[in-house]
Amino acid sequence: MLSMNHAQKYLAQAIRQIVELTVQIARQRVVVKHALDTGQGSAMAESLLDALEQSLRIFEKHRMFLLNCSESSSALPPCDDGPELVRQKTKLRPTKSTSCARRHNVPAGR
């Protein structure tokens, strides 16, 4: 079971990841702009930017999931399958149940 302390740690970790990704995205946009401005190939830089932006969206959804789980923790048993949603988004093999996602009406695979 996931305690409130663990939930807060997971939430803090998700927020740190969001902040780090936001910084990386800003830096990568500069790299892409420089490549375009100087006539260099930008395909790889743009691909990395897309990947970073996708990761940011996933972590933002994960953060919302954690917030939803912590808000409902008094009414429902603790849930610990937030990482399941991240695994689904990154197309890694899921290993945990999606019972909490079902309780919170979060579609699996979204």
C-alpha positions as CSV (number, residue, x, y, z in Angstrom):
1,M,0.0,0.0,0.0
2,L,1.1,3.5,-0.7
3,S,1.3,5.8,2.3
4,M,0.7,9.5,2.1
5,N,4.4,10.1,2.6
6,H,5.2,7.9,-0.4
7,A,2.6,9.6,-2.4
8,Q,4.2,13.0,-1.6
9,K,7.6,11.7,-2.6
10,Y,6.3,10.4,-5.9
11,L,4.6,13.7,-6.5
12,A,7.8,15.7,-5.7
13,Q,9.7,13.4,-8.0
14,A,7.2,14.0,-10.8
15,I,7.4,17.7,-10.3
16,R,11.2,17.6,-10.4
17,Q,11.1,15.7,-13.7
18,I,8.7,18.2,-15.1
19,V,11.0,21.1,-14.2
20,E,14.0,19.3,-15.6
21,L,12.2,18.4,-18.8
22,T,11.0,22.0,-19.2
23,V,14.6,23.2,-19.0
24,Q,15.8,20.6,-21.4
25,I,13.1,21.6,-23.9
26,A,14.1,25.2,-23.7
27,R,17.7,24.3,-24.4
28,Q,16.7,22.0,-27.2
29,R,14.6,24.7,-28.9
30,V,17.7,26.9,-29.0
31,V,19.6,24.0,-30.6
32,V,16.9,23.5,-33.2
33,K,16.7,27.3,-33.9
34,H,20.5,27.5,-34.3
35,A,20.5,24.5,-36.7
36,L,17.7,26.1,-38.8
37,D,19.3,29.6,-38.7
38,T,22.7,28.3,-39.9
39,G,21.4,25.9,-42.5
40,Q,22.5,22.8,-40.7
41,G,20.4,19.6,-40.6
42,S,17.9,19.8,-37.8
43,A,16.1,16.4,-38.1
44,M,17.9,14.8,-35.2
45,A,17.6,17.9,-33.0
46,E,13.9,18.2,-33.8
47,S,13.4,14.5,-33.1
48,L,14.9,14.9,-29.7
49,L,12.7,18.0,-29.1
50,D,9.6,16.0,-30.0
51,A,10.7,13.2,-27.6
52,L,11.3,15.6,-24.8
53,E,7.9,17.3,-25.3
54,Q,6.2,13.9,-25.3
55,S,7.9,13.0,-22.1
56,L,6.8,16.3,-20.5
57,R,3.2,15.5,-21.4
58,I,3.5,12.1,-19.9
59,F,4.9,13.4,-16.7
60,E,2.3,16.1,-16.5
61,K,-0.4,13.4,-16.8
62,H,1.4,11.3,-14.2
63,R,1.5,14.3,-11.8
64,M,-2.3,14.7,-12.3
65,F,-2.8,11.0,-11.7
66,L,-0.8,11.3,-8.4
67,L,-2.8,14.3,-7.4
68,N,-6.1,12.5,-8.1
69,C,-4.9,9.5,-6.1
70,S,-3.8,11.6,-3.1
71,E,-7.1,13.6,-3.1
72,S,-9.2,10.5,-3.0
73,S,-6.9,8.6,-0.5
74,S,-9.4,9.1,2.3
75,A,-12.2,7.5,0.4
76,L,-10.3,4.8,-1.4
77,P,-7.5,2.4,-0.6
78,P,-4.0,3.8,-1.6
79,C,-3.0,3.2,-5.2
80,D,0.4,2.6,-6.5
81,D,-0.1,2.1,-10.2
82,G,0.7,5.6,-11.5
83,P,3.9,4.3,-13.0
84,E,1.8,2.0,-15.0
85,L,0.5,4.9,-17.0
86,V,4.0,6.1,-17.7
87,R,5.0,2.6,-18.8
88,Q,2.0,2.5,-21.2
89,K,2.9,5.9,-22.7
90,T,6.5,4.9,-23.2
91,K,5.4,1.5,-24.7
92,L,7.2,-0.5,-22.0
93,R,5.7,-3.7,-20.8
94,P,3.3,-3.0,-18.0
95,T,3.9,-4.9,-14.7
96,K,1.2,-3.6,-12.3
97,S,-2.5,-3.6,-12.3
98,T,-4.6,-0.7,-13.4
99,S,-7.1,-0.9,-10.6
100,C,-6.4,2.6,-9.4
101,A,-6.7,3.9,-12.9
102,R,-10.1,2.3,-13.2
103,R,-11.2,3.8,-9.9
104,H,-10.2,7.3,-11.1
105,N,-11.7,6.8,-14.6
106,V,-8.3,7.1,-16.2
107,P,-8.3,5.2,-19.5
108,A,-5.6,2.6,-19.6
109,G,-3.2,3.4,-22.4
110,R,-3.8,7.1,-22.3
